């Protein structure tokens, strides 16, 4: 498979190129250059096929020009010692839990896969890769776990004052690891600005092999397509009706991944989500994507620190707007409806969910008539472990979720060993230090 920029569909690049140098020079985002028919691969899998095997097989099918089946399987095996879990809540509602990775966030899947891909690409190219990321939460811990023991990868993690947490000390650079966590004497906005300044300097990107670990990088977004194949393999022998996935709009990453799965021939009847300022309802209650008024070539370049998938969503809608209207089903969700949905899940199914998952379920409730008409089942996509939102859940449901040991570790504060002023030259000095 090859990839093109959202702003230049004529210039194709390899998967390795899109992962290593993940933001095109034209300022867009990489997207698949064409559709792939993976139906023969997907239909061959069943509920006994492990998530690791699904990931390896689909990697081999999608990136066959660059990765052999053996390499594809190795990438998946090294990435995933954990798996999603699909649970039946009733005959019509399933819960796809994506929080069984080391930090309790769905991000673990994408970051672990990206790290494994990067390591293999760097070994083949005899090079190294460095990630710089600003973070206040579990993303930094997820990078630390995924990069642990990788010989060709390093990461610089930027934290605003007093927000560093969840990092295993053995991964630190000064303890022989490959993670360099830094407290920035400023806000998260200062951290984001540092990331933007560094990645806007092409000489630094090229000289130090800089790439990103957020979902701007197609190598982190692609594995999120595997979630839907995994769920389908568990459902196909149980369900006769249509399959809908209910998910939080968030920054559109899981929605984009689901739509890519559909483009790869995954059987799916629709994606239910909550409305945003851009993803709205038209007068006929159908999906309406409000395109940005600024033409693509006149827009600012993608911000490497503050990313949005809206441009990827626009690219999908531009290709087939009528089809998208029949595939994406938003619903306007208000705060009370979101809270009521969380409480309903707790009372009816004895489960607690994150606020984002509650919004997805609220959208399902509003779209229930459409689902019933099609005799469908809904897969609720649960992104993050409810323990990460324990206080909110306790206030709403009157009961705190059980906090497992790995989440307790993620919530534990780290003492900052290094503190810097928010100046570009300070990051450049660290790059020189860890590159030497």
C-alpha positions in Angstrom: 0.0 0.0 0.0 1.1 3.5 -0.8 0.1 6.8 0.9 -0.6 10.3 -0.3 -1.0 13.7 1.4 -4.4 15.1 1.9 -3.1 18.1 0.0 -1.4 16.3 -2.9 -3.0 13.1 -4.2 -0.5 12.7 -7.0 2.7 12.1 -5.0 2.7 8.6 -3.5 5.1 7.4 -0.7 5.8 4.1 0.9 4.5 3.1 4.4 8.0 3.4 5.8 8.4 6.9 4.4 5.0 7.9 5.8 5.9 6.5 9.2 9.5 7.9 9.5 8.7 11.4 8.1 5.1 11.5 9.1 4.0 15.0 8.1 4.2 15.7 4.4 6.2 18.8 3.5 3.0 20.3 2.0 1.6 20.4 5.6 -1.2 17.8 5.1 -1.6 14.4 6.5 -0.9 11.0 5.0 -3.9 8.8 3.9 -4.1 5.5 2.0 -3.7 6.2 -1.7 -6.3 3.7 -2.7 -8.7 1.1 -1.4 -7.7 -2.4 -0.6 -10.0 -5.5 -0.8 -9.1 -7.6 2.2 -12.4 -9.5 2.3 -10.7 -12.8 1.7 -8.3 -12.2 4.6 -11.1 -11.0 7.0 -13.6 -13.6 6.2 -11.1 -16.4 6.7 -10.6 -15.2 10.4 -12.8 -16.4 13.2 -13.3 -16.0 16.9 -10.3 -18.2 17.6 -8.0 -15.9 15.7 -6.0 -13.9 18.2 -5.7 -10.1 17.9 -1.9 -10.6 17.3 -2.6 -12.8 14.3 -5.2 -10.4 13.0 -2.7 -7.6 13.2 0.0 -9.6 11.6 -2.2 -10.9 8.8 -3.6 -7.4 8.0 -0.1 -5.9 8.1 1.1 -8.4 5.6 -1.9 -7.8 3.4 -1.7 -4.0 3.5 2.1 -3.5 3.5 3.1 -6.5 1.4 5.3 -4.5 -0.9 7.6 -3.7 2.1 7.1 -6.3 4.8 7.3 -10.0 4.3 4.7 -12.2 6.1 7.5 -13.1 8.7 8.3 -9.4 9.4 4.6 -8.5 9.6 4.0 -11.3 12.1 7.1 -10.2 14.1 5.8 -6.6 14.2 2.5 -7.7 15.6 4.0 -10.2 18.0 6.4 -7.6 19.4 3.6 -5.0 19.6 0.8 -6.9 21.3 1.1 -8.8 24.5 -2.4 -7.5 25.1 -5.7 -7.7 23.2 -9.1 -6.0 23.0 -12.0 -7.8 24.8 -15.5 -8.1 23.3 -18.3 -8.6 25.9 -22.0 -9.2 25.3 -24.1 -6.9 27.4 -27.3 -8.2 25.9 -28.4 -9.8 22.6 -28.2 -6.4 20.8 -25.4 -4.6 22.6 -21.7 -5.5 22.8 -18.9 -3.7 24.6 -15.5 -3.6 22.9 -13.0 -2.9 25.6 -9.8 -1.3 24.3 -8.2 -0.6 27.7 -6.4 -3.8 28.5 -2.9 -2.4 27.6 -0.3 -1.3 30.1 -1.8 2.2 30.7 -5.5 1.4 30.4 -5.9 3.6 27.2 -6.7 2.6 23.7 -3.6 4.6 22.7 -1.5 1.6 23.9 -2.4 -0.3 20.7 -1.4 2.4 18.3 1.7 3.4 20.1 2.9 -0.2 20.6 2.4 -1.0 17.0 4.1 2.2 15.9 7.1 1.5 18.1 7.4 -2.1 16.7 7.1 -0.8 13.1 9.7 1.9 13.7 12.1 -0.5 15.3 11.9 -2.9 12.3 12.1 -0.1 9.7 15.2 1.4 11.5 16.8 -2.0 11.6 16.3 -2.5 7.9 17.5 1.1 7.2 20.4 0.9 9.7 19.2 4.2 11.3 17.6 5.5 14.5 14.4 7.4 15.1 13.5 10.0 17.8 10.1 11.1 19.0 9.4 14.3 20.9 6.0 14.5 22.5 4.2 16.8 24.9 1.9 15.0 27.4 0.2 15.5 30.7 -1.2 12.0 31.1 -1.0 8.3 30.1 0.4 9.0 26.6 3.9 9.5 28.0 3.6 6.3 30.0 2.4 4.5 26.9 5.4 5.7 24.9 7.7 4.6 27.7 6.3 1.1 27.8 6.2 0.7 24.0 9.8 2.1 23.5 11.2 0.0 26.4 14.2 -2.1 25.2 14.0 -0.8 21.6 17.5 -0.3 20.4 16.9 2.1 17.6 14.2 4.4 19.2 14.4 7.2 21.7 11.8 9.6 23.0 11.9 13.1 24.6 8.7 13.6 26.7 7.8 17.2 27.7 5.6 17.7 30.8 4.2 20.9 32.2 5.2 21.6 35.8 4.0 18.9 38.3 2.3 16.7 35.8 4.8 13.9 35.2 3.4 10.5 36.1 3.3 6.8 35.3 6.9 6.5 34.0 9.0 3.4 34.9 12.3 4.8 36.2 14.3 2.0 34.4 13.3 3.5 31.1 15.0 6.9 31.8 18.0 7.9 29.7 20.2 8.5 32.7 19.3 5.0 34.0 20.3 3.3 30.8 16.9 3.5 29.1 15.8 5.4 26.0 13.2 7.8 27.5 14.2 11.4 28.3 11.4 13.0 30.4 11.6 16.7 31.0 9.6 19.1 33.1 9.1 22.4 31.3 8.9 25.5 33.4 5.5 26.5 31.9 2.2 25.3 30.7 1.1 22.5 28.3 0.8 25.2 25.7 4.5 26.0 26.1 5.3 22.3 25.7 3.2 22.1 22.5 4.9 25.2 21.2 8.3 23.6 21.7 7.2 20.6 19.7 5.8 22.8 16.9 9.1 24.8 16.7 11.3 21.7 16.6 9.2 19.8 13.9 8.9 23.0 11.8 12.7 23.0 11.4 13.3 20.6 8.6 17.0 20.4 9.2 16.4 19.1 12.8 13.8 16.6 11.5 16.2 15.2 8.9 19.4 15.4 11.0 17.9 13.7 14.1 15.4 11.3 12.4 12.4 12.9 14.2 9.0 11.5 13.9 5.7 11.7 15.9 4.0 9.2 18.1 0.5 10.8 17.9 -2.1 9.8 15.4 -0.8 12.4 12.8 1.5 9.4 12.1 -0.3 6.9 9.9 1.7 4.2 11.6 -0.1 4.9 14.8 -3.5 5.3 13.2 -3.5 2.2 11.0 -3.5 -0.4 13.8 -6.8 1.2 15.1 -8.4 -0.3 12.0 -7.7 -3.8 13.5 -10.2 -3.1 16.4 -13.1 -3.5 14.0 -11.8 -6.7 12.3 -11.3 -8.2 15.8 -14.9 -7.4 16.8 -16.3 -8.8 13.5 -14.4 -12.1 13.9 -16.2 -12.5 17.3 -19.6 -11.5 16.0 -19.9 -13.1 12.5 -21.1 -16.5 13.7 -23.3 -15.0 16.4 -25.1 -12.2 14.6 -27.4 -12.3 11.6 -28.3 -8.7 11.4 -26.5 -5.5 10.7 -23.5 -4.4 12.7 -23.1 -0.8 13.9 -20.1 0.6 15.9 -20.8 3.4 18.4 -17.8 5.5 19.3 -16.8 8.9 20.6 -16.1 11.6 18.0 -13.1 12.8 20.1 -10.5 13.9 17.5 -12.1 11.5 14.9 -9.2 9.0 15.1 -11.3 5.9 15.8 -14.0 7.1 13.4 -11.4 7.5 10.6 -9.9 4.1 11.5 -13.4 2.5 11.3 -14.0 4.1 7.9 -10.7 2.9 6.6 -11.7 -0.6 7.8 -14.8 -0.3 5.7 -12.7 0.8 2.7 -10.6 -2.4 3.3 -13.9 -4.4 2.8 -14.8 -5.0 6.5 -18.6 -5.8 6.7 -20.1 -2.9 8.6 -23.4 -1.1 8.4 -22.5 2.2 10.1 -20.8 4.2 12.7 -22.8 6.1 15.4 -21.1 9.0 17.1 -21.8 12.3 18.8 -22.0 15.5 16.8 -19.2 18.0 16.8 -18.9 21.6 15.4 -18.0 20.1 12.1 -19.8 16.8 12.0 -23.5 17.8 12.1 -27.0 16.7 11.2 -28.8 18.1 8.1 -32.5 18.8 8.1 -33.2 15.2 7.2 -31.3 13.9 10.2 -28.5 12.7 8.0 -24.7 13.2 8.4 -23.4 16.6 7.2 -19.7 17.4 7.3 -19.2 21.1 7.3 -16.0 21.6 5.4 -13.5 24.2 6.4 -14.0 27.4 4.4 -10.3 27.8 3.8 -9.1 25.9 0.7 -6.6 23.1 1.4 -3.7 24.8 -0.2 -4.3 28.0 1.7 -4.4 26.4 5.1 -1.7 26.5 7.7 0.4 23.4 7.9 -0.6 20.6 10.3 0.5 21.4 13.8 2.6 18.4 14.9 1.7 18.9 18.6 -2.0 19.8 18.2 -3.4 17.5 15.6 -6.9 17.0 14.1 -8.2 14.3 11.7 -10.8 16.6 10.3 -8.7 16.9 7.1 -8.6 13.1 6.7 -12.4 13.1 7.3 -12.9 15.7 4.6 -10.9 13.6 2.2 -13.2 10.6 2.8 -16.3 12.7 2.4 -14.9 14.4 -0.8 -14.5 11.0 -2.4 -18.0 9.7 -1.8 -20.3 12.2 0.1 -23.5 10.2 -0.5 -21.9 7.0 0.8 -20.6 8.7 3.9 -24.1 10.1 4.6 -25.3 6.5 4.7 -22.5 5.2 6.8 -21.9 7.9 9.5 -24.8 8.6 11.9 -24.2 11.5 14.3 -26.5 12.5 17.1 -26.6 15.7 19.1 -25.6 14.9 22.7 -26.0 17.2 25.6 -24.3 16.9 29.0 -27.4 15.5 30.8 -27.9 12.9 28.1 -24.3 11.8 28.4 -24.6 11.5 32.2 -27.9 9.6 31.8 -26.3 7.2 29.4 -23.5 6.5 31.8 -26.0 5.9 34.6 -28.1 3.6 32.4 -25.1 1.4 31.5 -24.3 1.2 35.2 -27.8 0.3 36.3 -28.7 -2.0 33.4 -25.4 -3.8 32.8 -23.3 -3.0 36.0 -20.5 -1.5 34.0 -18.8 1.9 34.4 -17.5 3.8 31.4 -15.4 6.9 30.5 -17.3 10.1 29.6 -16.4 9.6 25.9 -17.9 6.1 25.9 -21.0 7.5 27.7 -21.4 10.0 24.8 -21.2 7.2 22.3 -23.8 5.2 24.1 -26.1 8.3 24.4 -25.8 8.6 20.6 -26.8 5.0 20.3 -29.9 5.6 22.4 -30.9 8.5 20.1 -30.3 6.3 17.0 -32.1 3.3 18.5 -35.0 3.4 16.0 -32.7 3.2 13.0 -30.8 0.2 14.6 -34.1 -1.6 15.4 -35.4 -1.1 11.9 -32.3 -2.8 10.5 -32.4 -5.6 13.1 -28.9 -4.5 14.0 -26.5 -5.0 16.9 -24.3 -2.3 18.3 -20.7 -2.6 19.4 -19.9 0.1 21.9 -16.3 1.1 21.5 -14.9 1.7 25.1 -11.6 3.7 24.6 -10.2 4.1 28.1 -10.4 2.3 31.4 -13.1 3.8 33.7 -10.5 3.9 36.6 -8.9 6.8 34.8 -12.1 8.8 35.5 -12.8 7.3 38.9 -13.8 10.6 40.6 -16.3 11.5 37.9 -17.8 8.0 37.9 -18.1 8.0 41.7 -20.0 11.3 41.6 -22.4 10.0 38.9 -22.9 6.4 39.9 -22.2 6.5 43.6 -19.5 3.8 43.2 -15.9 4.1 42.2 -14.5 1.6 39.7 -11.9 -0.9 40.8 -8.5 0.5 40.1 -6.1 -2.2 38.8 -2.4 -2.1 39.6 -1.3 -1.0 36.2 -3.7 2.1 36.4 -2.4 2.9 39.9 1.1 2.9 38.4 0.0 5.2 35.6 -1.5 7.6 38.2 1.6 7.7 40.4 3.5 10.9 40.2 7.1 11.0 39.0 9.7 13.4 40.5 11.1 15.5 37.7 14.9 14.9 37.4 15.3 17.6 34.6 13.6 21.0 34.3 14.1 23.4 31.5 12.9 26.7 30.3 10.6 26.6 27.3 13.2 27.5 24.7 13.9 25.7 21.5 17.7 25.6 22.0 17.2 23.6 25.2 15.5 20.8 23.2 18.3 21.0 20.6 20.9 20.5 23.3 19.1 17.4 24.6 18.9 16.1 21.0 22.6 16.4 20.7 23.1 14.7 24.1 21.0 11.6 23.3 22.2 11.4 19.7 25.9 11.2 20.7 
